[in-house]
């Protein structure tokens, strides 16, 4: 029987994106589709996979993005994500923990369902190339969802059939099995995606290769020790990162700051560095096609001018502030990431000549992904619907993956190609080049380069896989103090100087809390989640 997409997901894929006539999310009216004719043409297959670029990811982007990746990773100060900062979330948390867990399985389910529908449309006139493209998109999204699942919960159930697998006796699969499944999905995407995207914003071969490089680098450390990561995985990470760098035709844009200005990073005007982004619409109906990040993070309503902007108690962490104060030359990335007292932002509230953070402020508000009002963004945007994409993978990260994979199991490297990749990222940020790099250099560079982009925790876990003692020590040393004061020194202008005091709170993680607890509600519905994980039987997977 043909599977039918849930109405809200179909609507998201088919709704009109105002002001973006060339965007692939523009689709014919939903009334033109029926259960008997959908997935019958190239256009319908592409409409069917379109929701995988936004609405299916909404619950992750809405709250879990910040709590799981940024707060646990030590870059966020927040009055409502404190348990994640302190590695002590409750299994009864339904707002973030449960919603985040379900979000990833929603992506898995939607990917499985869409794959089945594409395959079941036996009498369709869909071209082989589009059929292959649509299936590859589903594999890519499912693999990415499982990356987040295994990174946050460890051993989790592998679901490949929404109808026949789901039961209250479903067992978790081992971490090793989940990683094998992730790599299989992403290799499928690499092998079936073309080098050029079908439409702007959709993934292509290099999107999948970038992810595959990232995933091989992470898995290289699984169950290994310092200096003993799996060499074949390191070699694969280097190979795929190199192919992206050398053959994708992409290059690092010269202006880091402008990448995070809304008019330069949205579904109609794509960030040229992005390999994969979630493409949000500037509307909030149907709910879920919208990017709610700015609503929570903008420090005052005057910035958004849409009735939200509740972020006065959301800011950069003490650890992040300490880095930027100790490295004042890293000012380009600092100003694009967090706001210091006295900072001026010309692109925000342009009709009133920009926004200046008051000198009397003693907090470092979030700037990244805060893009201003609809008037600042070609009159596009709405309540809890800032018109900007969420970048999941960009070229700078691939450069740093290449550098680390090239260094491999050595303690440092002077390899010319590794240095070239690493220093390209630093040079764009206005930072001096290095002549030798160690793991600590690459780790810190990645932290600062992608701060507030949701990567922080996942990089710590990558480290923990092969060097838990040092990873735990790094986190324990992070200043995660909720109470701090950042004060501008009056009379200092070029450069501006600041004093900083913090409550200096430190929290540790270990084998007992490295992973999030399973939501209590899920454990009640599926008690088998508490049983010992088992290896996955890969022979049962369908041949698509």
N, C-alpha and C positions, 0 to 999 in steps of 0.2 A: 504493500500500500504506500502511496506517495505521502511522505511526511509534510506537514504544513508548518511554516514558520509562525510563531506567535504574532498576533496582530500588531502589537506595539513595535516589534522588531522589524516587521515588514514596513510599517509606516515610517520608521526612521530611515530605512534605506531608500524609500521612495519620495520622501518629503522634499519640497523645494527649498533650496538654500538661497535665501534672499541675497540679491546683488552678486551672485557668483554663477553666471550662466554657463561657464565652461567647467564647473566643478563636477566631478563624477557622481556626487551625491544627489544631483538633480535627477529625478526619475519621473516616469509617467505617472498619472494619477493612480492611486491604489485601486480605484473602482474598475480599472481595465484588467485586473488580474483575478484569476480564479484558481481554485485548487486543481482544475483540469488542464490549465494551460501554462502554469508557471514553470520556469526552468526549461521552457521549450525553445528559447532563442538565446543568442549570445547576450543580448541586452538584459534578458531576464536573469541569466546566471550572474551577470555582473551586478544586477540589482540585489540578488540574493546574498551576495557576499559583502555588499556595502555596509550593512550594520556592524560588521566585524571591525570597522574602523572608528566607530564611536559608541553607539548606545550600549552595546554589550560590555563595554569597558567603563561605563559611567560609575557603577558602584565602587569600582577600584579607584578611579580618579577622584571621586567625591571626598573620601576620607582616608581610605586605606593607603593610598599613595603617600600621604604625609606621615601617617602613624607608623606604617610598617617600614618604609624605606628611609625617610628623612629623620623622624624622631628617634627611632631605634638606632639609626646610624650616627646620631650625635650632632646633627646640624640644626635642629629645631628647638626653640624655646616656646613652650605652649602651655596655656593654662588648662586645656582640655585634652591634652594627649600625654599628660604626665606619666601614666602607667607604662606607656611605651618607651618613654625616655628612661624610666627607671627599671625596665625589664620586668615589670610586674603587672601585666594586664590580667584581668579576670576572665575566666572562661564564660562568665555570665554576661560579658559585654556584647550586647546585641547591636549597638550603634556602629561600631567599627570592626570588632573581631568577627562577629557572625556575618555581617554584611560583606566584609572583605573575603572571607572564606567562600561564601556563596558566589561572590562576584567571579572568582576564577573558574568555578565549576559551571557558571552560566556561560562563560566564554567557551569552555570545553564542550558543553552541551550544544551550543549554537554551531560550533565548528563541526561536530559530529553530525548534527541534523542536516546542515547544509551539504556536507559531503554526500550523505545518503540520498538527499533529494536530487543532487546533480547526477549521481550514478543511476538512480531509479528512473530518470526521465529517458527511457529507452527509445522512444519514438521521436525524440526532439530533433530539431535541426541545428543544434548547437555544434559549432565547429570544434574540431579536436583541440585546437590551440586554446580556445576559451574554456573548454571543459577542463583541460589540464591546468590552466591558470587558476580557475576557481577552486579546484581541489588543492592546489599548492597554497593558495591564500588560507584555506582552512587548516592545513597542516601547520603553517607558520604560526597562526594565531593559537592553535591548540598547544603547540610546543612552547610558545611564550608563556601561556597561562600556567603550564606545568612547571616552568622555570620559577615562577613566583610561588607556586604551591610547595615545591620541594625546598625552596629557600626559606620559607616561613614556617612550614610544619614538618619538614623532613619527609618521612615515609607517609605516603598518601595513596588512596585508591586510584588506579589507572582506569579511566572510563573511556571506552571507545564505541560503545553501543548504548544509547540512551534508553532503549526499550527493554533489552534483554538482560542487561547487567544490574540495573539498579535494584537493590533490595537492602533490607536491614541486616543482612549477613555479609555484606561486602567487606572484604579484608583490605587492609592497607598493603601496598607493595613497597618493597625495600627501596631505599634511597638510590642504590645502584641501578635498580630496574627503572626507576623514574627518570634518571639521567639518560639511560640508554634509550628510553622512549622519546625524550626530548630531542636527542641528537638524531634519531630516526626521522622524526617529524621535520626537523630543520633541514636535514639532508634531502628529504623528499622535495622540500620547497626549493632548495638550491638546484636540484636536477630538473625541475619542471617549470621554473619561472624564467622568462626571457630576460635579457640584459637591459631592456628598456621597459618601463612601466606601461601597462595598457592605457592608463590615464594618469595624469599628474596626481600624486598623492598615494597612489597604490604602490604596493611593494614590487620589487623586481629581484633578480638573481643576487644583486649586490646587497640588498637589504638582508636577504637570508644568509649570505656569506658573512656579513658583519655579525649577525647573531650567532652563526655557527662558530666563528672565531672566538666570540665572547664565551660561549658555552663550553667549548673545548678547553679554553684557558681555565675556567672554573673547575671543570671536572678533573683536570690534570692533578689537582691537589687532593681529590677525594680519597680519604683513608690513607694518605701518604704522609711523609714527614718532610721537614725543612731540608731542602737540597735533594729531594728524592721524588719530585713530582713525575707523573707519567710522561716520558719523553715523547711518545707518539702523539699524545694529546697536545703537548706544547708545539710540536711540529705542525700539527693540523691547524692550531690557532694561528701560527705564523703564516702558514700557506694561505688561508682564507683571508686574513687581514691584509696580506700583501696583495692579493688579487683585487680586493676592494680599492686599496690605495693606488695601485698601478693601472687598473683597467676600467674602473667605474666612470672615469671622466670627471670625477668630483675633486674639489680642492677646498681647503679651509678658506672660508670668507675672511677677508682682512679685518673686519670689524666685529669683534666679539659682542660688544654691547648691543649693536643693532639687531643681532639675531633674536633678541628677546623683546624687541619692540613689536607691538601687536600687528602693525601694518606690514611687517616683514615676515610674520610667522602665523599664517592662518590657512584655512582650507583653500582659499583662492590664490594666495601669494605664499608659496611654500618656502620655508627656510632651506636655502641651497645646501646646507650641511646635513640635513636630516636624511637618514636612511630609512627610518620608520617613525611616524608620528600618529597620534590619535587626532582625528580631524573633526573638530567640534563645529557646530552650527551656531550662528548668532541669534538663536531663538530658544525659548524654553518650552516649546510645545511641538511634538510630544516630549514630555519630560524624559531626559536621558540623552538627548542629542547635544546637550549644552555642557559647557565647561564651567563648573562651579568654583574652581580653585580661587579665583580673584575675590569672590564674594566672602570667603573666609579669611583671606590674607591681606587685602587692602586695608591700610590702617585707619582710614576714615571714609565715610560715605561720599564726601566731596570728590574723591578720586574716581569712584565708579559711577555716581550719579544715576544709579538704577535702583536704589532702595536697599542695597546691601553694602558691603565694605565693613566687615565686623572684625578686622584683624588687629585691633589695637593691643591685644595680648598675645599676638603671634609674632615671633621674631627669630633672628638668628641665634644660635646657641652661644654660650660663653666660650666654648672651644673655638667656634668659627670666628668670633670677634677677636679672640686672642691671636689667632693666626694672622688676620688682616692687620692688626695693630703691630705685630712683629714683622710684617712684610708690607710696609706702606707702598712699595713699588707695584704691588699687585692691585693697584687701584681700579684698573679697568674691570676686572672680574668682580672686585668687591662692590663697586657701585651698581653693577648689573645684578648682583645677588642679594645684598642687604643694604638698607638705607641707614646712614649715620646722621646724627644731628647736623643740620645745616646743608645737607645735600639738596641740590636743585635738579629737578627732572622736567625738562622742557616738553617732553612728549605727553605728560600727564596734565589734564585740565588745561589744554592749550588755549581755550577761549579766555581763560583768566591768566594767561601768560605763564603757565606752568605751576608746578608744586615745589615748594621749599619745605623740607622737614624742619620744624622749629628747632632753633638752637637750644631751647630749654628741654627738648626731649632727652630722655636718658635711656633710650631703648633702641635696638637695631631692628627696624621693621623689615618684613620681607619685600623684596623688589621683583625678583625673578617671577615671571608670569603675571605680574601686576601691570596691566597695559592701559588702564584708564577708562574713560567713559565711551559710550558709542560715538560721541562727537569727536573723540580723539582717534577713532578707528573707522573713518569713512561712514559714519552713522550706522554702524553695524554693532549689535550687541543688545542685551536685555538683562532683566533681573536674573542674577545667577547664571548668566550666559555671556561671559567675556569671549570675544571672538579671537581666540588664539589656540594654536595646536599644543598638545602635550608631546614633547619630543621624547621618544623612548630610546632611540639609538641615533647617535650622530657621528660624523666622521672623526672628530677629535678623539672620541673614545676608542675607535678602531686604531688610530695612530698609537695610542698608549697600550692597547692590547698587543700590537705588533712589537713594541719596545719590550714589554715584559716577556712575551713568548720567545723573543730572540735572546734575551738574557737567560731565560730558562732556569736551570738549576744552579747557575753560577751565583755568587754573592753580589756581583756587579758586572757591568759590561762597558766596554769602550767601542763596541761594534758601531761602525759608521752609520749603517742604516737604522739601527735602533736609536742612536743619538739624533739622527736627522728627524725621525718621526717624533721623538720626545720633545726636541727643541722647537719643532714647528709649532707645537701647542703653546709652549712658553713664550716664544717670540711674538706670537699674535697677542698674547696678554701683556706684552711689554716687560717681560721678565728676562733676566740674563740667561744665556745658554750654559749648559753644563758639559764638561768633557768626559765625565764618567757618571754612570747612574746605577743606583742600587734599588732593591725592591721598595725601600722606604721612600725614595724619591718619586718613583712611579705611583705608589699608593697615594702619597700626599698630592701629587699633581692631579690625579684623577678626582680626589675628593674636592679640591678647590675648583677645578675646571667644570665639574658637573654638580656642584653643590645646589641643593634644593630641587634637583631633577629626579629624585627618587632612587638614586643608585647607592647611597651611602651604606645602608645595612648590608646590601648584597655583596659589596666589596669586602666588608669586614668578614662576612661568612666565607668568601672565597679564600681569604687569608687563614681563617680558622680551620678550614678543611685540612691544611697541611702543616699549620704551625699554631695550634690552639693556645699554647702558653703565651706567645708574644701577642697574639690577637686579643686575648683576654687582658693582658697587661696594658695594651694600647687603649682599650675601652675603659678600663679602670682609671687610667690617667686622664681621660677626657674630663674637662670641666663641664658638667651638665647641670650646673646650678640654675634653679628656676628664678632666683632673685639676683639681679645684677644691676649695676648703674654704669652707663656709658655717658661721660660728660665731656662736652666740648670745652677746650681751654680758651676762655675769652681772649680776643686779640690775636689768635693764631689763624692765619688765612692761607699762606702758601709755604708749606703745607698746613692744613688744619691739623691740630693736635688734640688728643683725647686722653682722658684718664678713665680707668676702668677698674671697678671693684665687683667681686662676685662672691656669692655665698659658698662657692667652691664645693659643690656637692659632687660626689663620685659614686657611680654604681657599676657593679660588675655583672658579668654573665659567665656562665659555665655550661657544662654539659646538661645541667638540669633545666636551664631556661634559655638555652641558645635558640630553641624553637618556640613558637607561640603555642599556647594551649589550644586544643581543639575546642570549638564552641560547645558549651554544655548542651544546648539544644540539639546539636548534631550527634553528640554522644548518646543522648537519650533515644533518639530516633534510630541510631545505628550503633548499638553497643559493641559490635564487632570491631569498631575503630580502636578499641582498647587492646585488641589481641596483637600478638607478635606479627610484624610485617612478614610477608612471604614474597619470594621472587615472582615476577610476572611471567606468564606463559605467552611468549611473543608469537607462537605459532597460531594463535586464535585470531590474530588481527586480520581484518578484511584486506583484500588485495586492491586497495586504492588509497 
